[in-house]
Amino acid sequence: MLEIVPVKAFKDNYIWTLRSATDAAVVDPGDAAPVKEYLAREKLRLVAILATHHHPDHVGGVAGLLEERRVPVYGPKDEPIPTLTHPVSEGDTVRIAELAVSFKVLDIPGHTRAHVAYYGADSLFCGDTLFACGCGRVFEGTPEQMYASLAKLAALPDQTKVYCGHEYTLANIGFARKVDPDNAALAALETRARRLREAGRPTLPTTLGEERAANPFLRCLEPAVIDSANKYLGARIADPVRVFAAIREWKNRS
Ligand SMILES: [Zn+2]
């Protein structure tokens, strides 16, 4: 039975660890130390590493993990990650036989040039592209690319569990409530997220159904979100890419 647990790293990163009773794969190990500690404590054998993008807080621990054990390292083929053994892109499948699980690779550029997501077992590992009630900054791509990438993820089934790279949920909800103040789904998510954080627990995963209902960056066609974007810009726009770009810029400045 596959279990997915977070290993915490740095201030707010999660290194998602897929595990059985004996084997484990990790997604985005920015730091090797907490992963090594977890694997040793749980007596697990590392069998694969998956990377979503090249930022050091996602791949900085890969080399350290490989010192102990050579395992396949999957990651975006068009990003500078020297430790990759299996470069992947849209249409590829990553099969981890030891965990009896397969993931489809999705290209989701925007945060970085060739960011990928892994989708399988009703779960989505989306790095810094989609966050709970938010999205990543557009560093290397364009707003058009980021919007298309988010739309691609939003088209996955409602029950898909969203495992993103950071615990940003409460801050994201604070901003989302400015954009979409009367959204009841958002208010419900805030109540749950506060309770979880007060108990010292992760707010993740959320589901894609919840994100579609509450995440303003997936709701750029909703009148309330369009109105807020227009108020921010002092203009009248309705094109979803421009709405997306406006609220992304607004969040960067807030
Ligand atoms: Zn990043």
Boltz pocket constraint, residues with backbone or C-beta under 6 A from the ligand:
constraints:
  - pocket:
      binder: B
      contacts: [[A, 53], [A, 55], [A, 111], [A, 128]]
      max_distance: 6.0
